[in-house]
Amino acid sequence: MKKHISIVLIAAALSWSTTTYAQEEVEAIEVNQDDLGDVSDSFKDTFFNALAEKAKGNHDRAIVLLENCAAQEPTSGAVQFELAKNHLANKDFVKAELSVKKGIELSGDNEWMLDMLFDIYDEQKEYDKAVPVMEQLVKINDNYEEFLPTLYYRTGQYDKALKSLNDIDARQGANDARRNALRRSLVNRQQQEVRNENNIESLEAEIERNPTNEQAYINLIYMHGRNGDKEALFEVAQDFERNVPNSDAAHLALYKIFIENDRIDDGVASLEKILTSDKIDRETKMKVLQDFISMSDGRVDLENAVTQAIDWLSDDVEDPNAYRAMGDYYLKKNDAVQAIAFYEKGLELDSNNVGIIKSIALLSIDLKDYGKTLTITNTAIEKFPAQPLFYLLNGVAQNNLNAPDKAIEIIELGQSYLLDELKLEQDMYQQLAISYDKKGDTASASKMRAKAQELSKKL
């Protein structure tokens, strides 16, 4: 079976687009190291069905199958890795990051896990987060080193970028066109820095002449930010706030610096000015909120502040993924009521978002709001008739609303769309047993429970 696993993963790897030799090396090693371990045949079947669905671009379907796998093998890093791939394909970066980090916890700093984490940060252009991940990867496989110069360049670490280029040239020769182009860009950037210094001096002189020149402060903050000089940036932002108190723009720099230095109250005060300002555009506010939610991950001291921030902005959002991020935040806090409220706002903006629909349907069951479950799943079944989960959840709601005949009808219809999803199939039989119990048909109920029990042996 292990040989079969390798063959399947190799085939998958060959279909992935690659841009560099380093990436090809990484994927080959990933295949050689992958091992599902001692698992049941039903797990293997479900896992490979998930890979097949992913290959066809049916990422939501693949996620359902992989969640089934995770329920069977909660310590499988391979499952979390595949979940991360599909969440990333859906642009659900929060869940992708959570899945791959869980995979790393289970499997250690494996190369392919770290590579996936890098991809998640890279696609979001979160290069500051991507750099330490890539540095870890280089320690595992020096083929990754070719990525470092560009990353250092993007994060303003020009000396490191040059050193990395020199190290690669020393091993491979200095005749690579891409590296030479990057070297020229670095030289140009260093020359630009000299000009920046002149610009900085000019802006400082302008502010000295006119301490209320708002645009001069904004330009100077931008210059220091581009140079990575946080201390100078903070000083200018404070002067900006003091000398132009009616401007909210200074707080775009101040809030983050305050929070990074554990000045939570000052940071929250700055954040409030940004998110409630009528002078700052909606898109900028949304970026600030998403950045703040990301900063707060794992920090108990920021929980109340995040709640406040979401309240300040929750009615001024036009991005469904932003509402999804808010919902995910409350879901992690086990606040299902708040989570579902934000998911619903996201669904108003994107009525075909399967991930949001699924989240609402599942949470409505948890909240025992079965009317909501019926509404959301009826619509989902019309739009996505090949998703058996929606039929099951609809049947659960029908049973709880004492409509067993409708439950039987919808669940049996959903069974025709099952694709080796044993856990989902078992759940359907269990619900059918409940339906027949409600009808007083104990013989049929017993048959359904027997089928569910038989499936449990394969899980």
C-alpha positions as CSV (number, residue, x, y, z in Angstrom):
1,M,0.0,0.0,0.0
2,K,2.9,2.3,0.7
3,K,4.1,1.8,-2.8
4,H,0.7,2.7,-4.1
5,I,0.7,5.8,-2.0
6,S,4.0,6.9,-3.5
7,I,2.7,6.3,-7.0
8,V,-0.4,8.4,-6.5
9,L,1.5,11.2,-4.9
10,I,4.1,11.2,-7.6
11,A,1.4,11.5,-10.2
12,A,-0.1,14.4,-8.3
13,A,3.3,16.0,-7.9
14,L,3.9,15.8,-11.7
15,S,0.6,17.7,-12.3
16,W,1.7,20.6,-10.0
17,S,3.1,23.6,-11.8
18,T,6.7,24.3,-10.9
19,T,8.8,27.3,-11.6
20,T,12.2,26.4,-10.2
21,Y,14.4,23.3,-9.8
22,A,14.2,23.9,-6.0
23,Q,10.5,23.4,-6.1
24,E,10.8,20.2,-8.1
25,E,13.3,18.9,-5.6
26,V,11.0,19.7,-2.7
27,E,8.0,17.9,-4.2
28,A,10.0,14.8,-4.9
29,I,11.3,14.6,-1.3
30,E,7.7,15.3,0.0
31,V,6.5,12.2,-1.9
32,N,9.3,10.0,-0.7
33,Q,8.7,11.0,3.0
34,D,5.0,10.7,3.0
35,D,3.6,7.8,5.0
36,L,0.0,7.5,6.1
37,G,1.0,4.9,8.6
38,D,-1.1,2.0,9.8
39,V,-4.6,3.0,8.9
40,S,-7.8,1.3,7.9
41,D,-8.7,0.5,4.3
42,S,-11.7,2.8,4.5
43,F,-9.4,5.7,5.6
44,K,-7.1,5.1,2.7
45,D,-10.1,4.9,0.3
46,T,-11.5,8.2,1.6
47,F,-8.1,9.8,1.6
48,F,-7.4,9.0,-2.0
49,N,-10.9,9.9,-3.1
50,A,-10.1,13.3,-1.5
51,L,-7.0,13.5,-3.6
52,A,-9.0,12.7,-6.7
53,E,-11.6,15.4,-5.9
54,K,-8.8,17.9,-5.3
55,A,-7.2,17.0,-8.7
56,K,-10.6,17.7,-10.4
57,G,-10.8,21.1,-8.6
58,N,-13.6,20.0,-6.3
59,H,-11.9,21.5,-3.2
60,D,-15.1,21.8,-1.1
61,R,-15.8,18.1,-1.7
62,A,-12.2,17.2,-1.0
63,I,-12.4,19.1,2.3
64,V,-15.5,17.1,3.4
65,L,-13.7,13.8,2.7
66,L,-10.6,15.0,4.5
67,E,-12.5,16.1,7.5
68,N,-13.9,12.5,7.5
69,C,-10.3,11.3,7.5
70,A,-9.4,13.7,10.3
71,A,-12.3,12.3,12.4
72,Q,-10.9,8.7,11.9
73,E,-7.2,9.6,12.3
74,P,-7.0,12.8,14.4
75,T,-3.2,12.5,14.6
76,S,-2.6,12.3,10.9
77,G,-0.3,15.1,9.7
78,A,-0.9,14.1,6.1
79,V,-4.6,14.8,6.4
80,Q,-4.0,18.3,7.8
81,F,-1.5,18.9,5.0
82,E,-4.1,18.0,2.4
83,L,-6.7,20.1,4.2
84,A,-4.3,23.1,4.1
85,K,-3.9,22.6,0.3
86,N,-7.6,22.6,-0.4
87,H,-8.3,25.6,1.9
88,L,-5.5,27.5,0.2
89,A,-7.0,26.6,-3.2
90,N,-10.3,28.2,-1.9
91,K,-8.3,31.2,-0.7
92,D,-9.4,30.5,2.8
93,F,-6.0,31.5,4.2
94,V,-7.0,31.4,7.9
95,K,-8.1,27.8,7.8
96,A,-5.2,26.8,5.5
97,E,-2.8,28.3,8.1
98,L,-4.5,26.6,11.0
99,S,-4.5,23.2,9.2
100,V,-0.8,23.3,8.3
101,K,0.2,24.5,11.7
102,K,-1.7,21.6,13.2
103,G,0.1,19.3,10.8
104,I,3.4,20.7,12.0
105,E,2.4,20.1,15.6
106,L,1.6,16.5,14.7
107,S,4.5,15.7,12.3
108,G,7.2,18.2,13.3
109,D,8.9,20.7,11.1
110,N,8.6,18.5,8.0
111,E,9.8,20.0,4.8
112,W,6.5,19.8,2.9
113,M,4.6,21.3,5.8
114,L,6.9,24.3,6.1
115,D,6.7,24.7,2.3
116,M,2.9,24.8,2.5
117,L,3.1,27.4,5.3
118,F,5.4,29.5,3.2
119,D,3.0,29.3,0.2
120,I,0.2,30.5,2.5
121,Y,2.2,33.6,3.6
122,D,3.6,34.2,0.1
123,E,0.2,34.2,-1.6
124,Q,-0.9,36.9,0.9
125,K,2.3,38.8,0.4
126,E,3.0,38.4,4.2
127,Y,6.8,38.3,3.5
128,D,7.8,39.2,7.0
129,K,6.2,35.9,8.2
130,A,7.5,34.0,5.2
131,V,11.2,34.8,5.8
132,P,11.7,32.7,9.0
133,V,9.8,29.8,7.4
134,M,12.0,29.9,4.4
135,E,15.1,30.1,6.6
136,Q,13.9,26.9,8.4
137,L,13.5,25.3,5.0
138,V,17.0,26.2,3.9
139,K,18.4,24.3,6.9
140,I,16.5,21.2,5.8
141,N,17.2,21.5,2.0
142,D,19.6,24.0,0.6
143,N,17.8,24.0,-2.8
144,Y,15.4,26.5,-1.1
145,E,18.2,29.1,-0.7
146,E,17.5,30.4,-4.2
147,F,14.3,31.9,-2.7
148,L,16.0,33.8,0.1
149,P,17.5,36.7,-1.8
150,T,14.2,37.8,-3.3
151,L,12.5,37.4,0.1
152,Y,15.2,39.5,1.8
153,Y,14.8,42.1,-0.9
154,R,11.0,42.2,-0.4
155,T,11.5,42.7,3.3
156,G,14.1,45.4,3.0
157,Q,17.0,43.2,4.2
158,Y,19.3,44.2,1.4
159,D,22.6,43.2,3.1
160,K,21.2,39.7,3.7
161,A,20.0,39.6,0.1
162,L,23.4,40.4,-1.2
163,K,25.1,37.9,1.1
164,S,22.7,35.2,0.0
165,L,23.3,36.0,-3.6
166,N,27.1,35.8,-3.1
167,D,26.8,32.5,-1.3
168,I,24.7,31.0,-4.2
169,D,27.1,32.4,-6.8
170,A,30.1,30.9,-5.0
171,R,28.5,27.5,-5.3
172,Q,26.8,27.7,-8.6
173,G,28.7,30.4,-10.5
174,A,27.8,34.0,-11.2
175,N,26.2,33.6,-14.6
176,D,22.6,33.3,-13.6
177,A,20.5,35.9,-15.3
178,R,17.8,36.1,-12.6
179,R,20.3,36.5,-9.8
180,N,22.2,39.1,-11.7
181,A,19.0,41.0,-12.4
182,L,18.2,40.9,-8.7
183,R,21.7,42.1,-7.9
184,R,21.2,45.1,-10.2
185,S,17.9,45.9,-8.5
186,L,19.6,45.8,-5.1
187,V,22.3,48.2,-6.3
188,N,19.6,50.5,-7.6
189,R,17.7,50.2,-4.4
190,Q,20.8,51.1,-2.4
191,Q,21.2,54.1,-4.6
192,Q,17.6,55.0,-4.1
193,E,18.2,54.8,-0.3
194,V,20.8,57.5,-0.7
195,R,18.2,59.6,-2.5
196,N,15.6,58.7,0.2
197,E,18.0,60.1,2.8
198,N,18.0,63.3,0.9
199,N,14.2,63.2,0.6
200,I,13.9,62.4,4.4
201,E,16.1,65.5,5.1
202,S,13.9,67.5,2.8
203,L,10.7,66.4,4.4
204,E,12.1,67.0,7.9
205,A,13.0,70.5,6.9
206,E,9.5,71.0,5.5
207,I,7.9,69.9,8.7
208,E,10.2,72.2,10.7
209,R,9.0,75.1,8.5
210,N,5.4,74.0,8.7
211,P,4.6,71.6,11.6
212,T,1.0,71.2,10.4
213,N,1.8,69.9,6.9
214,E,-0.1,66.7,7.0
215,Q,1.1,65.3,3.7
216,A,4.8,65.9,4.7
217,Y,4.2,63.7,7.8
218,I,2.5,61.0,5.7
219,N,5.4,61.0,3.2
220,L,8.0,60.9,5.9
221,I,6.2,58.0,7.7
222,Y,6.1,56.1,4.4
223,M,9.8,56.7,3.8
224,H,10.7,55.4,7.3
225,G,8.3,52.5,6.9
226,R,9.9,51.5,3.6
227,N,13.3,51.7,5.2
228,G,12.2,49.5,8.1
229,D,13.1,52.2,10.7
230,K,10.4,51.6,13.3
231,E,11.9,53.9,15.8
232,A,12.0,56.9,13.5
233,L,8.6,56.1,12.2
234,F,7.1,56.0,15.7
235,E,8.8,59.4,16.5
236,V,7.3,61.0,13.4
237,A,3.9,59.5,14.0
238,Q,3.8,60.9,17.5
239,D,4.9,64.3,16.3
240,F,2.2,64.1,13.6
241,E,-0.5,63.3,16.2
242,R,0.7,66.1,18.5
243,N,1.0,68.8,15.8
244,V,-2.0,67.8,13.6
245,P,-4.5,66.5,16.3
246,N,-7.5,66.5,13.9
247,S,-5.8,64.1,11.5
248,D,-6.5,60.3,11.9
249,A,-3.8,59.2,9.4
250,A,-1.0,59.1,12.1
251,H,-2.8,56.3,13.8
252,L,-2.3,54.0,10.8
253,A,1.3,53.8,12.0
254,L,0.8,54.3,15.7
255,Y,-1.7,51.5,16.5
256,K,0.6,48.7,15.4
257,I,3.7,50.1,17.1
258,F,1.7,50.5,20.4
259,I,0.5,47.0,20.3
260,E,3.8,45.5,19.3
261,N,5.2,47.3,22.4
262,D,2.4,46.0,24.7
263,R,0.8,49.4,25.0
264,I,-2.6,47.9,24.5
265,D,-4.8,50.8,25.7
266,D,-2.9,53.3,23.5
267,G,-3.1,50.8,20.6
268,V,-6.8,50.3,21.0
269,A,-7.4,54.0,21.2
270,S,-5.5,54.5,17.9
271,L,-7.4,51.6,16.3
272,E,-10.7,53.2,17.3
273,K,-9.7,56.4,15.6
274,I,-8.9,54.6,12.4
275,L,-12.0,52.4,12.3
276,T,-14.5,55.1,13.2
277,S,-12.9,57.8,11.1
278,D,-14.8,59.4,8.2
279,K,-11.5,60.4,6.6
280,I,-10.1,56.9,6.1
281,D,-11.4,54.8,3.3
282,R,-13.3,51.5,3.9
283,E,-10.6,49.3,2.2
284,T,-7.9,50.7,4.4
285,K,-10.0,50.1,7.5
286,M,-10.7,46.5,6.4
287,K,-6.9,45.8,5.9
288,V,-6.2,47.2,9.4
289,L,-8.9,45.1,11.0
290,Q,-7.7,41.9,9.3
291,D,-4.1,42.7,10.3
292,F,-5.3,43.3,13.9
293,I,-7.2,40.0,14.0
294,S,-4.0,38.3,12.8
295,M,-1.9,40.0,15.4
296,S,-4.3,39.0,18.2
297,D,-4.1,35.2,17.4
298,G,-3.2,33.5,20.7
299,R,-3.1,36.7,22.7
300,V,-5.7,36.7,25.5
301,D,-4.9,40.3,26.3
302,L,-6.3,41.4,22.9
303,E,-9.5,39.4,22.8
304,N,-11.7,42.3,24.1
305,A,-10.0,44.7,21.8
306,V,-10.7,42.5,18.8
307,T,-14.4,42.3,19.8
308,Q,-14.5,46.1,20.0
309,A,-12.7,46.5,16.7
310,I,-15.2,44.2,14.9
311,D,-18.1,46.2,16.4
312,W,-16.7,49.4,15.1
313,L,-16.4,48.2,11.6
314,S,-18.9,45.3,11.3
315,D,-21.5,47.4,9.4
316,D,-19.0,49.0,7.0
317,V,-17.7,46.0,5.1
318,E,-18.1,44.9,1.5
319,D,-15.8,41.9,1.4
320,P,-17.3,38.5,2.2
321,N,-13.9,37.1,3.2
322,A,-13.7,39.8,5.8
323,Y,-16.9,38.7,7.3
324,R,-15.7,35.1,7.1
325,A,-12.6,36.1,9.0
326,M,-14.7,37.7,11.7
327,G,-16.9,34.6,11.9
328,D,-13.8,32.4,12.1
329,Y,-12.5,34.5,15.0
330,Y,-15.7,34.0,17.0
331,L,-15.8,30.4,16.1
332,K,-12.4,29.9,17.6
333,K,-13.7,31.5,20.7
334,N,-16.7,29.0,20.7
335,D,-19.1,31.9,20.3
336,A,-21.4,30.3,17.7
337,V,-24.1,33.0,17.8
338,Q,-21.6,35.8,16.9
339,A,-19.9,33.5,14.3
340,I,-23.0,32.7,12.5
341,A,-24.1,36.3,12.4
342,F,-20.9,37.3,10.6
343,Y,-21.1,34.3,8.3
344,E,-24.6,35.4,7.3
345,K,-23.4,38.9,6.5
346,G,-20.7,37.4,4.3
347,L,-23.3,35.2,2.5
348,E,-25.3,38.3,1.7
349,L,-22.3,39.5,-0.3
350,D,-21.5,36.1,-1.9
351,S,-24.5,33.8,-2.0
352,N,-22.5,31.0,-3.7
353,N,-19.8,30.7,-1.1
354,V,-20.0,27.0,-0.2
355,G,-17.6,27.3,2.8
356,I,-19.8,30.0,4.4
357,I,-23.0,28.1,3.6
358,K,-21.5,24.9,5.2
359,S,-20.4,26.9,8.3
360,I,-23.9,28.4,8.8
361,A,-25.6,25.1,8.3
362,L,-23.4,23.3,10.8
363,L,-23.6,26.0,13.4
364,S,-27.4,26.3,13.1
365,I,-27.6,22.6,14.1
366,D,-25.4,23.3,17.1
367,L,-27.7,26.2,18.0
368,K,-30.8,24.1,17.5
369,D,-32.1,26.7,15.0
370,Y,-33.6,24.1,12.8
371,G,-35.7,26.5,10.8
372,K,-32.5,28.3,9.8
373,T,-30.9,24.9,8.9
374,L,-33.8,24.1,6.5
375,T,-33.6,27.5,4.9
376,I,-29.9,27.4,4.3
377,T,-29.7,23.7,3.2
378,N,-32.7,23.9,0.9
379,T,-31.1,26.7,-1.0
380,A,-27.7,24.9,-0.9
381,I,-29.2,21.7,-2.4
382,E,-30.7,23.7,-5.3
383,K,-27.4,25.3,-6.0
384,F,-25.0,22.4,-5.2
385,P,-27.1,19.2,-5.6
386,A,-24.0,16.9,-5.5
387,Q,-23.1,17.9,-1.9
388,P,-24.5,15.1,0.3
389,L,-23.7,16.9,3.6
390,F,-26.5,19.4,2.9
391,Y,-29.0,16.6,2.5
392,L,-27.9,15.1,5.8
393,L,-28.1,18.4,7.7
394,N,-31.6,19.0,6.2
395,G,-32.6,15.5,7.4
396,V,-31.3,16.3,10.9
397,A,-33.4,19.4,11.0
398,Q,-36.5,17.6,9.7
399,N,-36.2,15.0,12.4
400,N,-35.8,17.6,15.1
401,L,-38.9,19.3,13.7
402,N,-40.8,16.0,13.9
403,A,-41.1,15.6,10.1
404,P,-39.6,12.0,9.7
405,D,-41.1,11.4,6.3
406,K,-39.4,14.5,4.9
407,A,-36.2,13.5,6.6
408,I,-36.2,10.0,5.0
409,E,-37.0,11.4,1.6
410,I,-34.2,14.0,1.7
411,I,-31.5,11.7,3.3
412,E,-32.2,8.9,0.8
413,L,-31.8,11.4,-2.0
414,G,-28.5,12.5,-0.6
415,Q,-27.2,9.0,-0.3
416,S,-27.1,8.8,-4.1
417,Y,-24.4,11.4,-4.1
418,L,-22.1,9.7,-1.6
419,L,-18.6,8.9,-2.9
420,D,-17.0,6.4,-0.4
421,E,-17.7,8.8,2.5
422,L,-18.2,6.2,5.1
423,K,-18.6,8.5,8.1
424,L,-21.1,10.6,6.3
425,E,-23.0,7.5,5.2
426,Q,-23.0,6.1,8.7
427,D,-24.5,9.4,10.0
428,M,-27.2,9.2,7.3
429,Y,-28.2,5.7,8.5
430,Q,-28.3,6.9,12.1
431,Q,-30.6,9.7,11.1
432,L,-32.8,7.3,9.1
433,A,-33.0,5.1,12.2
434,I,-34.2,8.2,14.2
435,S,-36.8,8.9,11.5
436,Y,-38.2,5.4,11.5
437,D,-38.3,5.4,15.3
438,K,-40.4,8.6,15.1
439,K,-42.8,6.8,12.7
440,G,-43.0,3.8,15.0
441,D,-41.4,1.5,12.4
442,T,-39.0,-0.3,14.7
443,A,-38.0,-3.0,12.2
444,S,-36.8,-0.4,9.7
445,A,-35.1,1.5,12.4
446,S,-33.2,-1.6,13.5
447,K,-32.1,-2.2,9.9
448,M,-30.7,1.3,9.6
449,R,-28.8,1.0,12.9
450,A,-27.4,-2.4,11.8
451,K,-26.1,-0.7,8.6
452,A,-24.6,2.1,10.6
453,Q,-23.0,-0.4,13.0
454,E,-21.6,-2.3,10.0
455,L,-20.0,0.8,8.6
456,S,-18.5,1.7,12.0
457,K,-16.3,-1.5,11.7
458,K,-14.8,0.0,8.5
459,L,-14.0,3.4,10.1
